[in-house]
Amino acid sequence: MTARAFAPAKINLALHVTGRRADGYHLLDSIVVFADVGDTVTASPAAEWSLTMDGPFAAGLDTSGDNLVLRAARVMGGAPAALHLDKRLPLASGIGGGSGDAAATLRVLGALDGRALPNDAAAALGADVPVCLAGRPARMRGIGERLDPLPELPQAALCLVNPGIAVPTPAVFSALDRRDGTPLPDLRAWRDADDLAAWLGTCRNDLEPPALGIAPQIGAALAALRATPRCRIARMSGSGATCFALYPTRPEAEQAAAAIRRDRPDWWVVAANMLR
């Protein structure tokens, strides 16, 4: 048999850095949602572990033991499997590609033969892996281990834009001016996409200013999104360089994506539904 697991793009609609632990890990307060675009991991029984890849962004990855898919497989343990990654999300892009792939690997191996997920396996693989493994919209706090459900999200769509650059997360955190920001404002029920965007306007992504200093192309991506009709808010996701804009409907997001793609065919641009 073959099992398959989807690894959706993870979007930080807001991300506040609220402190730093003695061990150097930053404390976050973030709103995380997922989009209906992403990578796919498949697994089938095999005599020994192996990993193959394809997809538009597979060339940037290796299949050595340090790959997050194989690291997740080692954490999961059990009988070996042949793993395959269809890599459709850009690398080092702030939308949880590697973390999502690790979470999908844990899920797909569990689905393959019912093997149990080891305790704390997700957190051991990376701060974003627990929320990706849960796969539901969440408020993520601490270093990623504290997950709380969000109020019901309104229907909305996203346009995702990456200007073709990889931004190393450690460099962005190192460039932070301050690490003691305020937490998110109180969460509430959002009536529609406009109401959600208005609330998000009272929030921020504390990693956006340092990322802009490292990669000014992020500013061009944000400007392109903000120039599209019906864009309700545009912001960088995670540590960048992928940016998103929020729209009330999928057709509006698709129109925005088509317009940006015409002007910048060298960028990664997709329209997506925000999963609820």
Sequence and secondary structure as in RCSB ss.txt:
>XXXX:A:sequence
MTARAFAPAKINLALHVTGRRADGYHLLDSIVVFADVGDTVTASPAAEWSLTMDGPFAAGLDTSGDNLVLRAARV
MGGAPAALHLDKRLPLASGIGGGSGDAAATLRVLGALDGRALPNDAAAALGADVPVCLAGRPARMRGIGERLDPL
PELPQAALCLVNPGIAVPTPAVFSALDRRDGTPLPDLRAWRDADDLAAWLGTCRNDLEPPALGIAPQIGAALAAL
RATPRCRIARMSGSGATCFALYPTRPEAEQAAAAIRRDRPDWWVVAANMLR
>XXXX:A:secstr
  EEEEEEEEEEEEEEEEEE TTS EEEEEEEEEEEEEEEEEEEE SS EEEEESTTGGG   STTSHHHHHHHH
H SS EEEEEE  S TTSSS HHHHHHHHHHHHHHHHH     TTHHHHH TTHHHHHH S EEEEETTTEEEE 
S     EEEEEE S    HHHHHHT S S            SHHHHHHHHTT  BTTHHHHHHH THHHHHHHHH
HTSTT  EEEE TTSS EEEEESSHHHHHHHHHHHHHH TTSEEEEEEEE 
